[in-house]
Amino acid sequence: MKQFEVPAAGCLDGVIVIDFTWVLSGPHASKMLADMGATVIKVEPYLVGANERHLLMTKTVNGVEQSSYSIGVNRGKKSISLDLKNPQAREIISEL
């Protein structure tokens, strides 16, 4: 193995992580899990999205305005926007 090779890549293949985190440490931690191969599904508040989407400079990506910070910490993740007060939304979370 080379000195700077990262053997951790892929060690979480097959693991599913449901990510309810927001701002700083949570999104960074789940990004690292995604980098190691986990399937990370970010659950965002219905209609408004996660707080980090509105931090720092914003840019429109695929028709959605979001910050460069958000793009960085959410790369490699899937996402879904749900109203967790709705019983159907909680059912979806249970199925995930």
C-alpha positions as CSV (number, residue, x, y, z in Angstrom):
1,M,0.0,0.0,0.0
2,K,1.3,3.5,-0.9
3,Q,1.9,5.9,1.9
4,F,-1.1,8.1,1.2
5,E,-3.6,5.5,0.0
6,V,-6.9,5.5,1.7
7,P,-8.1,1.9,2.4
8,A,-11.4,3.0,4.0
9,A,-13.1,3.8,0.7
10,G,-15.9,1.3,0.2
11,C,-15.8,-0.2,3.7
12,L,-19.4,0.9,4.3
13,D,-20.8,-0.5,1.0
14,G,-24.3,-1.8,1.6
15,V,-24.9,0.4,4.8
16,I,-27.8,2.8,4.6
17,V,-27.6,6.0,6.7
18,I,-30.7,8.2,7.3
19,D,-29.3,11.7,7.8
20,F,-31.4,14.2,9.8
21,T,-28.4,16.4,10.6
22,W,-28.0,20.1,9.8
23,V,-25.2,22.7,10.0
24,L,-21.5,21.9,10.5
25,S,-20.6,18.6,12.3
26,G,-23.6,16.5,11.3
27,P,-23.4,17.1,7.5
28,H,-19.7,16.7,7.6
29,A,-19.9,13.4,9.5
30,S,-22.5,11.9,7.1
31,K,-20.4,13.1,4.1
32,M,-17.5,11.1,5.5
33,L,-19.8,8.0,5.7
34,A,-20.9,8.6,2.1
35,D,-17.2,8.9,1.1
36,M,-16.6,5.4,2.7
37,G,-19.4,3.9,0.6
38,A,-22.5,4.2,2.7
39,T,-25.7,5.2,1.0
40,V,-26.7,8.4,2.8
41,I,-30.2,9.7,2.5
42,K,-30.6,13.2,3.8
43,V,-34.0,14.1,5.1
44,E,-34.8,17.8,4.7
45,P,-37.7,19.9,6.0
46,Y,-40.6,20.0,3.5
47,L,-40.6,23.1,1.3
48,V,-37.6,25.0,2.9
49,G,-34.8,22.4,2.7
50,A,-31.9,22.1,5.0
51,N,-30.5,25.2,6.7
52,E,-27.1,24.8,5.1
53,R,-28.7,25.4,1.6
54,H,-29.0,29.0,2.6
55,L,-25.6,29.7,4.1
56,L,-22.8,31.7,2.5
57,M,-22.8,32.4,-1.2
58,T,-25.6,30.8,-3.2
59,K,-25.7,29.3,-6.7
60,T,-28.4,27.7,-8.8
61,V,-27.8,24.0,-9.4
62,N,-30.4,22.0,-11.3
63,G,-32.9,24.8,-10.8
64,V,-32.4,24.9,-7.0
65,E,-30.6,27.8,-5.3
66,Q,-28.1,26.5,-2.7
67,S,-24.8,27.5,-1.1
68,S,-21.3,26.3,-2.0
69,Y,-21.2,25.0,1.6
70,S,-24.3,22.9,1.0
71,I,-22.9,21.5,-2.2
72,G,-19.7,20.5,-0.5
73,V,-21.2,18.8,2.6
74,N,-24.0,17.1,0.7
75,R,-22.1,15.6,-2.2
76,G,-22.6,11.9,-2.6
77,K,-25.8,11.9,-0.7
78,K,-29.4,11.3,-1.8
79,S,-32.1,13.6,-0.4
80,I,-35.7,13.7,0.3
81,S,-37.9,16.5,1.6
82,L,-40.6,15.5,4.0
83,D,-43.0,17.0,6.5
84,L,-42.3,14.8,9.5
85,K,-45.6,15.9,11.2
86,N,-47.4,14.0,8.4
87,P,-48.0,10.3,9.3
88,Q,-47.3,9.3,5.6
89,A,-43.9,11.0,5.8
90,R,-43.1,9.0,9.0
91,E,-44.1,5.9,7.2
92,I,-41.7,6.7,4.4
93,I,-38.9,7.1,6.9
94,S,-39.7,3.7,8.5
95,E,-39.5,2.1,5.0
96,L,-36.1,3.7,4.4
